[in-house]
C-alpha cells in the first residue's frame, strides 16, 4: 500500500515541483495551499505524513502542526527558511517529527520522509505488542517493569514514564520541554534541566556504560532520543 503524503505550501510552483518528484518516488500525494484546507484534507484523507511549510499567510505552519497533533498519529516534517536553533526547537516542541531548511534537495526531502515513516512503523509495531524489547532491554507498560538482560531494574515512576515515552517512538528526538509535558505532566515546567537529572539516573541503571549510552542518546542542542538515529 502506498504511503499517503500531504504537501502544504502557499506557493503553487513549489507544490507542483514536490508533487511531481514524490509521485515518481512512489508516494500518493495530496496538496493544500493554506492551513485551513490542509486540516480539512487531513481529516478527510488521513495522510500518513504531512510536509508543512512554516511561513504561510493566515494560519502558519506552527498553528497547523498543533492542530494536526490533535488528530492522532501522523508524521509531520516542517519546511522552514529559518535556520536558527531556537526555531528548530520550537518546531519540534509543537509536535514536528523532523524539519528541513530551505533550500533543500528533493532527494534529501524524500530521505527524511522515509526516515520518519520507518520510525512511525516501528513505533506502531511496538505499541501493538505487550512489551518493547531492544538490545537486551525489555519495557512492559502493562506490568510497569523494566528488565535488563532478564534482571529487573528499579526505576522511579517518573524515570519509568520518561523511558517509556522515549522508547515508544524510537529515533524521534524529544526536547526537554516535550519530555516535561508528555512524561512528567508539566510538574516541573519552569525547570527543564530536571530532565537531565532524570536521564542521568536512568542511564546509571540501564546502561552498561552511562558515559557512552546505548539506549538513551543525547542530541546536542535539542534533547534526547531512544535508540539509533
NORPE-V114493 format. One line per field, one symbol per residue. psi: psi as a letter, one per 40 degrees, with the letter a starting at -180 (. if undefined). Layout:
psi: ???
//
This chain:
psi: hihhihhhiehdddddddddddddeeihhiiieiddddddddddegidihhhhdgiibhidddddddddeeahhihhhhieheidddddddddeeidiihhiiiiddddddddddddddddddddddeidihhhfehhhhddefihhhfehhhhiidddddddddddeghehhhiddddddddefedfdegdeddddddddddddeidgdegiddhihhhedbiihai.
//
